Every structure is written in C-alpha cells, then in structure tokens.
Amino acid sequence: MEKLEPADSLLANVFTWYKSYLAHKITTLKSPSNLKIDIHVKKILFAENIEELDAIAKFLAAQGMTSFYNYAKPLFRFYTFLESIDIGSMKEITSKILYKKFALEYCKKINLADSTSEAALRIIINFFNYIDENNSEYKYKISKDSQGVAISSPFTNQNDFEYITEEELKTFNNYLDEIEPTKDTLNHYRDILLLKFLYTTGISSSELINLKKSDIKEKKDLFELKIKGNHARSVCIPQEKVSKCFDKYKAKDNKETSIYFFTTNGEQLKPTTIQSITKKYFLASPVKKENITPSMIRNSYAILLDKYRIPNTEIQKLLGFKDKATLSKLLAKSKLVITPIDVIKMI
C-alpha cells in the first residue's frame, strides 16, 4: 500500500490497514503443521468487516494459533475505541490519543489490567510502525515525541515498582491458611492456590493462566513449575506451603482441559480474573490493600529474595525479567522505604 487513506472514512481505512497488517503478521508466527497459512492470508485480505476478521482470528486461535489472536484482539479493541471518539482521519491519531485516551483511559474504563493494557499498547505501536514502513504518504513515528525522543510507557511509573512488605505478605499468607471455603469449594481452593503460586514463585499473571497440568511436577518435598514462553524457566515451591489447597483442587480435576487453572465451565482464566481474585482476597484480609495488583506481589517476591541475599542474577532468572535494569530499579526503590532519620529514631 502506498496511500495512508485509500478509502473515504476513518474506520474503513483502519480496517484496510488491519487486514494488511494481520495478513503480514500471520506469516511471521509459528503455526500448526495442519494449517495452510496461505489460505488464511487470503481470507484475512478478503474479509468484508471487522466482525469477519474477528471470527477468522478466533478460528485460528481454536486451531492453535493463539499468538495470532493475541495480536488481533488489541486491534479490535482499538477499533471499538476509535468508534467512540470524534476524529475523521487517520492523520488525527496521535501519540496522545494512543497513550492517554486509549491505553490509560479507555482500557481502564473496560476494566483491563495494566499489564493487559500495556501489552495492547505495544501491539498497536507495532501496527503503526508497520503503517510507517508501508506507506509513502505519512509517517506517524507514534512511539516518539515531537523532539524525536522515545515516549515512555504510561504504565512505567504506576504500579511497576510498587510492592507489599514482608510483614503484609506473612499476614496475608496466614489469612489464606485460615479461611475456610463457603459453597464454591472448587473456586476457593483454585483461588488460594493461584495466589500462593503468585507470591512463592514470582510468576506473572499471563504465565499463571497459561500453566498446564503437565507443567507441574511433584518432586520429593517440592512442587516444580515449568514456566514456558519468552522467559522459560523452572521454579520450585515447598509442598508444605500449598499441599492442602493443591490436593483439594486436584481432586476436582477437569479431564476436558489441559489448562491447570480454569473456570467453572472449564475455560482458561483471563488476566483480569487474576486481578479480581487478588483484589478480592486482599481486601477481605487484614492487609486490606485496595490498589493491590499481581505485579505488586511479583515485585514483593523479588524484594524478599534480595533481602535474604539471593544473588541478583538468580532473582532475574527466577522471575524471568528481561534485563538487569528492571530488577535494579525495583530493588533500588525498595531500599528507599527507610530514611537515615528513620534509622536514627530506632537507636
């Protein structure tokens, strides 16, 4: 494509670019051997509306190409967002609209977790970079400001480096050990177990919901979790920490799904569900953290390991952090909680 806007309307032009982008993207992703990608490329290019494109993406996900659907779904959300705002041209889509109006305001309005919103933002930035590479008429440079400086993620300074204290973590753990199930015993033990996995392994929400039964092994007095994906690794949990809820949840095994944590209907959990579960139990506990997120629990795990002098290289490996800088910033913030004045007061 050479023109930015070959059609007359904003949504028609965005839809045309979606088809081009997704037809390109599907050829770059790993696909099951039984799928004839060239056929699906044609289906994408000849789709007549966004609903048809969504149906194609869902079909491919059902065939094993969940990675393709992970690229398509944020685009569909962005399309719905564009329907709700008053602009008439693709040239009116700016970094401010993308970063603030969509990523912060709209995604919050539809109750997306920050991690999900940030992942959506990255994909949409990738989409606009694709437009820049494939049209000669207009360049967005959507990830840079007017001075050409890269724009930071709007989520970077929110909960990325927030955490809960060791004392709060102990209090919360004791609470989980003491509470008894009400009527919904399956979900009770599922929720307790996944929360314990969060703060005893440093696993992320997306990694947690993708855990399969085959990824969890019993080894002597430990449970080993094999975490797959971009940061594949193994982590271990003492069985004594989770054995009660592990056994109770295992007894309710659903033979129809390979996913370890599932809904009452046997479906995979969503990141927003993990967020809801986390908030529900923390608010009910003596800790009562209103702004709690799974990321804060993950951060707390890293800080706890650092406190007891686990090497940073080991912490980075256990949590699957991309680089040392992320861990360094987190640990630096944790050391600022106490000031020199606070130290003197303790003398």
N, C-alpha and C positions, 0 to 999 in steps of 0.2 A: 504494500500500500504506500502511496506517495502523499495523498492528501490526509490531513488530520480529520476533516469533517466531510466525507463524501455524501452524506445524507442531509436532510433538512432539519432534523430535530436532535437535541442533545442525546436523548435515550437511544435513538436509532443509531447514532454514531458510536456511543459507548458499546452498544450491543455488537456492532460490526467489529470493533476492536477486541471485544471479549472473544468472539469466535476465532479471530486471527491468533490471539494470544494463547488460547486454550488448545487450538489445533497444533500450535508450535510446542506448547508445554507437554502435551501427551507423548510426543515423540522423544522427549528427553528423560522420561520417567521409566523406572523398571516396571514391566508388565508381565502378567502370567503368560505362559507359552501358548495357551489356547486362544488368546485374544488376538484378533487380526487388527492391529492398530490402524492400518491404512483405511479400513472400512469406517472406523470410528472417527478418524480425521475428517472424512467426507461428511459423516453425519453432523459433526460439530459445525463445519463450514456451511452446511445447507439448513441448519436449524432456523426456524422462522420467528421464534420468540424466546424470551428468557425462560419461560416455563419448559419449553422443549429442551433447552440447554441444561436446565436443572435436572430434568429426567434422564438425560444422557449421563450426566455426572453421577447421579445416584445409581444408575445401572452399572457403570464402570466400578463404582465402589463395591457394589454387591458381587462383582466378579473378581474382586481382589485388588483393584486399583484405588485404594483409599487415599493414597498420596495425591492422585489427580483430584479427587473430591475436596481434599484439604486446600488445594489451590483454587478450586472453583467456588466453594462456599463463601469465602470472604468477598469475592467479586459480586455474588448475588446480593449479599448484604449491602455492599456499597451501591449497587443499582437501586435497591429499595430506598436507601438514604437519599440518593440523587432525586428520586421521585418526590421526596418531601421538601426539597429546598427550591428556592426561586432563582434558578440560573437557566440561561437558554443556550449556552455554548460550552463546548469542551474547554475552550480557552479561558473560561471563567473559573475553572477548577484550579485552585491554588494550594500551596502548602498549608496555608492557614485553614482552609476548608477541610483538607485531608487530615491534618494532625489534630486540630482542635475540634472542629464541628463534627467530624466523623469519629475519629479514634477516641476522643475523650468524652464528648457529649452524647453522640448517638449510641455508641456502643454501651455506654453506661446506662442509657435510657432503656435498652433492650436486655439489660442485666447480664452482660458478658463480663467474665472475669478479666482482670487486667492482662493476664498472660495471653488469653484468647484474643483480646483486642489488639495487643501488640503484635501477635502473630499475623492477624488480619492486616494490620498496617504494613508490615514487611512485604506481604504478598502484593498488596495494592501498589506499593512503591515499585516493586519489581515489574508490575504491569505497566506503570507509566514509563519506567526505563525502557521497556520493550517498545512502547509507542515512540519514544525519542529515537530509538535505533531504526525504526521502520517507517518514518515519515520525514519528508524533506521540507515540510512547511512550517513546523512549530516544534520547539524544544521546551519541555516542562522543567527539566532539572529539578524535579519535585523534592528531592532529598537535600537540596542546598538552599541557603538564603540568598538575598539579593547581592551579597558580597562573595558568593561562591563558597561559603563555609557550610560544612555538613550540619544539618539540623539534628539535634539530639532527640531521641525518642521521648515523647511526652510522659512516658511511664518511668523514665530513668530515676527521677528524684521523688517518686511517690513511695511505694512500699518495697522497692527493690532491696533496700538495705535496712528495713525495719525488722525487728525480731522480738521475741519474748525472752524473759530472763530464765535462768536455770531454776530459780525458785518457783516461778509461774509454771514451768514445764513439769516440775515434780508435783505441784498441786493438781495440775490437770491430769497427770498420769494416775494419781491416787483416786481422783474423781472417776475416771474411766473404769478403774478396777472395782469400784464400789457400787456403781449404779447397776440396777437390775432391769431386764427388758420388760416392756409393757406387753401389748398384744402382738406387735410386729417383731417377733423374735429374729427372723431372718435378717431384716434390715438393721436391727440393733447390733447383732454380732458383726455384720458386714461393716457397719459404720465404725465400731470400736476398733476393728482390725485394721481398716484402712488408715484411721487416724494414728494408730500405733506405728504402722509402716511409715507414715509421713515423718514422725519425729524420732524414729530409731534408725532410719536409713538415709534420710536426706533426699528421698525420691521426689520427683516433681509430679504435679497433677497429671500431666499428659503421659508420663511414664507409668504412673499408677493405674490409670484407666486402660492402658494397653497391656498390662500384665496378663499372661495366660497361665492356665493351671500348670502347664509343663515348665513354666519359668520358676516354679517354687519347689525346692527340694528340701527334704529333711536330712540333716547330717549330724549324727550324734546328738549333741545338745543344742544344735543350731538350726535355723531355717536359712537357706540360701536363696536369694532372689537374683535371677539373671535378668538384668535390665537391658533391653535391646534398643536400637535406634542409633541416632548420631553419636551418642556417648555410651556405647555398650560397656557394661561392667557388671561385676557381681558384688553384692553386699550381703552381710550376714546379720541375723538377729538372734540373740539368746532365746531359746524356746520358752524359757520361764516368763519372758516378757509378754508373750502373745498366745501361749498354749491354750488357755481357756477359750478365748474367742475364736481361735484358729480351729479347734476341734468342733465347737458348736456350729461354726459357719460351714465347715467341711461336710458336716452331717446333712446339710441342706443342699448338697451339690446338685447343680442343674446339668444333666447329661447332654443337653441340646446346644450348649455353648462352650467354646474353648476359653472364653474370657474368664478371668478369675473373679473380678468384682462386677456384678451385674444387677440389673433392676429386678423387680418382682416379675416382670414379663420376660426376663432372660436377655434383656438388651444391654449393650455396653453403656456404662456411665459416661456422663459428659463432664468436662472441666467445671462447668457451672454447678453441677451437682456436688462435686468435691468441695467447692467453695461454700455452698449452702450447708453441707454437713458440718464442715469445720466451724462455721459461724454459729450454727445451732448448738453444738456441744460446748463451745467456749462460753457462749452467753449463759448457758444453763449451769456451768461450773462456777466455783468460787472465783476463778480468774476474771470472768466477765469482760472479755476483750471484744469490743464492738467492731473494731477495724481489723480483726484478725483475717489473715489470708494463708493459704497453704505455703506461699512463698516465704512468709514470716517464720513459719515452722521450719522450713528448709534452712533458712538463714540461722535459726537458733541452733540447729544441729551442727552447722559448721563452726559457730562460735564456741559451742560446748567442747568440740573436739580440739579446737585451738587452745582453750583454757587449760586442758589437760595435756598440752604439749604434743599433740599428734602433728607430725610434720605437714607443712602446707601442701607439699606435693601429694601427700596421701589424701588430705582433705579434698583437694581439687579432683583427684581421681575418683574418690568415693561419691562425690556429688555430681560429677560429670560437667563441671564448669568448663567453658570453652577456653578461657585463658587465665593466667595468674592475676591479671589486673582486677577482674571481677571479685575474686576472693580477697585480694589485698584491700580493696575499698571497703568491703564488708567488715573485715577484721579490724581495719583502722577505725571505722565508726564505732564498733563495739568497745574499743578502748577509750573512747571519749565520754563514756557514760559517767565516769567518776573524774572529778577535777582535783587539782592539788589542794584546794581548800577543803574538799571532802575528806581527803587523806589526813590533813592536819586535824580535822574535827574528831577523827577516830583515835587520835593519840591520847 
